Amino acid sequence: MEAIERVYQFINDAETYFLATVCEDQPRVRPFGTVLLADGKLYIQTGKAKDVSKQIAANSKVELCALKDGQWLRLAGELVNDDSHDVKVAMLEKMPSLKGMYSADDDNMQMLYFKNATATFASFTGAPEVVTF
Ligand SMILES: Cc1cc2nc3c(=O)[nH]c(=O)nc-3n(C[C@H](O)[C@H](O)[C@H](O)COP(=O)(O)O)c2cc1C
């Protein structure tokens, strides 16, 4: 399995992860659940009206942490905005509950993909494993 697929699978199975951004000199963190693998890119979704989106616009460096079966993943990288209609539709189809809040044609729905990403899989029992994509 390619590194990006493995990372996607882990986050998808974990269902909830915590996304950290930087706001001036203050870290900010919140729960997230959206994830999509499309066109070889790992996407997350948010709303442009949210503080999290404004923080990413000001500083695209983020880190997320997901936990599953005693193993955790830290994924650090930069997020890139992608206004592709197709990728918004794909996200809404994958997580239909989003349709109550977003549509592919509103001015709010935002898809962001990771670039220069470093993923570290860790547990209390084994050595950390680092993959990049
Ligand atoms: C389980 C769970 C999953 C969530 N997933 C997302 C998500 O994928 N994208 C999103 O924008 N907000 C998601 N939220 C809501 C955000 O955590 C919430 O809007 C948060 O306040 C956004 O951060 P901010 O206040 O810094 O903008 C989720 C909330 C929960 C409880």
The ligand as a Gaussian input file, in Angstrom:
#p B3LYP/6-31G(d) Opt

LIG

0 1
 C      -16.566000      14.495000      15.763000
 C      -16.460000      15.857000      15.113000
 C      -15.993000      15.953000      13.811000
 C      -15.909000      17.209000      13.183000
 N      -15.429000      17.290000      11.907000
 C      -15.297000      18.508000      11.317000
 C      -14.715000      18.599000      10.020000
 O      -14.304000      17.616000       9.397000
 N      -14.603000      19.825000       9.489000
 C      -15.006000      20.969000      10.162000
 O      -14.867000      22.064000       9.618000
 N      -15.546000      20.904000      11.382000
 C      -15.687000      19.705000      11.990000
 N      -16.193000      19.631000      13.248000
 C      -16.597000      20.857000      13.931000
 C      -15.371000      21.653000      14.398000
 O      -14.661000      20.942000      15.389000
 C      -15.830000      23.032000      14.966000
 O      -16.554000      23.731000      13.988000
 C      -14.653000      23.851000      15.457000
 O      -15.150000      24.884000      16.278000
 C      -13.845000      24.449000      14.304000
 O      -12.677000      25.075000      14.793000
 P      -12.583000      26.683000      14.971000
 O      -13.638000      27.053000      15.998000
 O      -11.207000      26.938000      15.418000
 O      -12.901000      27.282000      13.627000
 C      -16.314000      18.387000      13.887000
 C      -16.780000      18.264000      15.195000
 C      -16.858000      17.026000      15.802000
 C      -17.370000      16.953000      17.220000

